């Protein structure tokens, strides 16, 4: 007979999902009510307001899509693009490639601007592509590339989009609440994120936000959005600002409780304090990793504090080390993707998981495992180096 599932207690320091704050887990357990209940609709309005705070925007069209971050990606592309449109897409990792697939599935043409994995998006290449494609409708890019731990200059890229009369479309799945994201200040037209990274919420929801300029494009479409479920002209009947909501789908009620609690926690800490915490713990991890004799792939000015790409010697077997961390320490870190598979680890310090305790756990556990596999690593020295940055 199959019995109840009780998962092991892990420390999640990979590329996501991240550790979920206990307050959020408690919120999940609250009584389920109807998705058209007046109390629930009041909470929806609060979620919208809290998301506007997180994104730093006053956009009316701001809401959580009832599906994971990949559906957030599809939502923005499917609503903004029509067959025959041209989109300039930047790729410096896995998720720029997924943007390309979304463009093409909308019947539009993707003009690719490609950069080496582990480097930031080249602004000069982007401008050249925009000059060469004056009919481009939008410029799409990943702000924080999860596959490489690279931060690109979102503000400058959005300025280029405006200069060439394009909509700007931003992937902020890993960046939201981990580093600065300023939708209104940077002039972002469309943005999507996920709940399972720096928001420390459970997976399964995708916050999105659209400028009024982008909303006008959606309202003025000549063709119907190919996805009924993701058609914002329909969804906004449920997530709109008036109190009488039109039924669209059964919202994930308890997951939205969790997102609400996550955003309340973010508001309590404050955006700038949250970014500073991620940066502080990143600096401690860097000092400790380097004390172990390991190095980082990404240049300092483009590194993400919440997702660290660590290079290890060829003598070390990637899977063996990660399995040892999981089995002996209940610690999860991520492997590399694409051309970086088997060459790097992706160590996350996202949201609730971005803590001094986790930095020390990771360094001591990783140091012990590396030493057991023949590397001259001193876990005590790594922890001391990390502690020195926190004084």
QUIQUI-V227691 format. One record per residue. N is the residue number from 1. SS is DSSP state (H for helix, E for strand, C for the rest). PHI is phi in whole degrees, 0 to 359 (NA if undefined). D_CENTER is the distance of its C-alpha to the mean C-alpha in whole Angstrom. Layout:
BEGIN
n: [N N]
ss: [SS SS]
phi: [PHI PHI]
d_center: [D_CENTER D_CENTER]
END
This chain:
BEGIN
n: [1 2 3 4 5 6 7 8 9 10 11 12 13 14 15 16 17 18 19 20 21 22 23 24 25 26 27 28 29 30 31 32 33 34 35 36 37 38 39 40 41 42 43 44 45 46 47 48 49 50 51 52 53 54 55 56 57 58 59 60 61 62 63 64 65 66 67 68 69 70 71 72 73 74 75 76 77 78 79 80 81 82 83 84 85 86 87 88 89 90 91 92 93 94 95 96 97 98 99 100 101 102 103 104 105 106 107 108 109 110 111 112 113 114 115 116 117 118 119 120 121 122 123 124 125 126 127 128 129 130 131 132 133 134 135 136 137 138 139 140 141 142 143 144 145 146 147 148 149 150 151 152 153 154 155 156 157 158 159 160 161 162 163 164 165 166 167 168 169 170 171 172 173 174 175 176 177 178 179 180 181 182 183 184 185 186 187 188 189 190 191 192 193 194 195 196 197 198 199 200 201 202 203 204 205 206 207 208 209 210 211 212 213 214 215 216 217 218 219 220 221 222 223 224 225 226 227 228 229 230 231 232 233 234 235 236 237 238 239 240 241 242 243 244 245 246 247 248 249 250 251 252 253 254 255 256 257 258 259 260 261 262 263 264 265 266 267 268 269 270 271 272 273 274 275 276 277 278 279 280 281 282 283 284 285 286 287 288 289 290 291 292 293 294 295 296 297 298 299 300 301 302 303 304 305 306 307 308 309 310 311 312 313 314 315 316 317 318 319 320 321 322 323 324 325 326 327 328 329 330 331 332 333 334 335 336 337 338 339 340 341 342 343 344 345 346 347 348 349 350 351 352 353 354 355 356 357 358 359 360 361 362 363 364 365 366 367 368 369 370 371 372 373 374 375 376 377 378 379 380 381 382 383 384 385 386 387 388 389 390 391]
ss: [C C C C C C C C C C E E C C C C C C C C C H H H H H H H C C C C C C C C C H H H H H H H H H H H H H H H H H H C C C C C E E E E E C C C H H H H H H H H H H H H C C C C C E E E E E E C C H H H H H H H H H H H H C C C E E E E E E C C C C C C C C H H H H H H H H H H C C C C C E E E E E C E E C C C C E E C C H H H H H H H H H H C C C E E E E E C C C C E C C E C C C H H H H C C C E E E C C C C C C C C C C C C C E E E E E C H H H H H H H H C C C C C C C C C C C C H H H H H H H H C C C C C C C C C C C C C H H H H H H H H H H H H H H H H H C H H H H H H H H H H H H H H H H H H H H H C C C E E C C C H H H E C C C E E E E E C C C C C C H H H H H H H H H H H H C E E C E E C C H H H C C C E E E E E C C H H H C C H H H H H H H H H H H H H H H H H C C C C C C H H H H H H H H H H H C C]
phi: [NA 282 250 302 269 236 290 293 273 245 256 264 234 256 278 124 290 260 303 264 302 306 299 286 299 295 298 300 273 289 302 286 237 292 283 245 297 305 294 290 296 297 294 301 298 292 301 299 297 292 294 299 296 297 278 57 212 249 306 295 274 226 195 265 290 280 186 290 306 298 287 298 302 295 301 291 292 296 275 264 256 234 306 94 292 243 233 273 241 267 227 225 175 299 280 295 294 291 299 303 299 295 302 292 289 275 80 260 256 261 262 271 244 252 232 300 299 98 239 282 294 278 297 294 297 295 296 299 293 292 296 283 229 296 267 300 272 211 246 244 204 263 291 234 283 296 282 231 73 253 256 258 278 296 299 293 294 292 297 295 300 294 301 253 57 247 285 258 233 237 273 240 301 266 273 302 77 257 224 299 227 231 300 287 296 266 72 287 270 212 213 221 215 222 271 267 255 284 280 57 261 288 295 125 229 227 297 225 209 231 292 297 300 291 298 296 298 295 293 262 302 271 240 285 302 294 255 297 296 262 290 292 297 269 300 291 294 263 263 292 273 278 285 270 266 273 296 238 207 281 294 285 306 291 296 288 304 296 296 304 295 301 287 297 298 298 296 298 288 93 302 295 294 294 299 295 297 298 294 294 289 298 299 293 297 302 299 291 298 293 292 280 90 260 224 253 278 271 300 307 291 244 286 273 291 268 214 248 264 250 270 232 297 297 289 265 271 306 296 299 293 295 294 295 297 290 284 265 235 52 245 254 237 259 268 283 240 60 295 266 298 79 240 220 248 252 253 267 230 249 58 299 283 275 217 300 303 289 300 294 300 299 294 291 294 297 298 295 293 297 295 294 257 93 271 282 241 242 298 295 295 295 295 298 297 294 299 298 283 262 286]
d_center: [39 35 34 31 28 27 24 25 23 21 19 15 14 13 9 9 10 11 14 15 17 21 21 18 20 23 22 21 25 26 29 28 29 29 27 29 31 31 30 26 26 27 24 22 23 22 18 18 20 17 14 16 17 13 12 16 18 21 20 22 19 17 16 14 14 16 14 11 8 10 13 11 11 15 15 15 17 19 20 21 22 26 28 29 26 25 22 21 18 17 16 15 14 13 11 13 16 14 14 18 19 17 20 23 22 23 26 25 25 22 24 22 21 20 20 20 17 17 18 16 17 21 22 25 24 22 25 28 26 26 30 30 29 30 29 26 24 21 18 15 13 9 9 7 8 7 11 12 11 12 11 13 15 14 17 19 18 18 22 23 22 24 27 27 26 23 20 17 14 11 7 5 2 2 5 6 9 9 10 12 11 15 15 19 19 18 19 16 17 14 11 8 5 6 8 8 6 7 9 11 12 13 11 13 12 10 10 12 14 17 20 23 24 21 23 26 25 24 27 29 28 31 30 28 25 25 23 25 22 20 22 21 25 26 23 23 27 25 22 25 27 30 31 32 29 30 29 26 25 25 22 20 22 21 18 18 20 17 15 18 18 15 15 19 18 15 18 21 19 18 16 17 19 15 14 17 17 14 16 19 18 17 20 22 20 21 25 25 23 26 29 28 29 26 24 20 20 18 20 20 19 16 15 11 13 10 10 14 15 19 22 25 28 30 32 29 28 24 24 27 26 23 25 27 24 23 27 29 26 24 21 18 16 15 17 17 16 19 21 20 20 23 23 20 18 14 14 11 12 10 11 14 14 15 18 22 23 20 20 24 24 22 24 27 26 25 28 30 29 29 33 34 33 35 33 35 32 33 30 32 32 28 28 31 29 26 28 30 26 26 30]
END
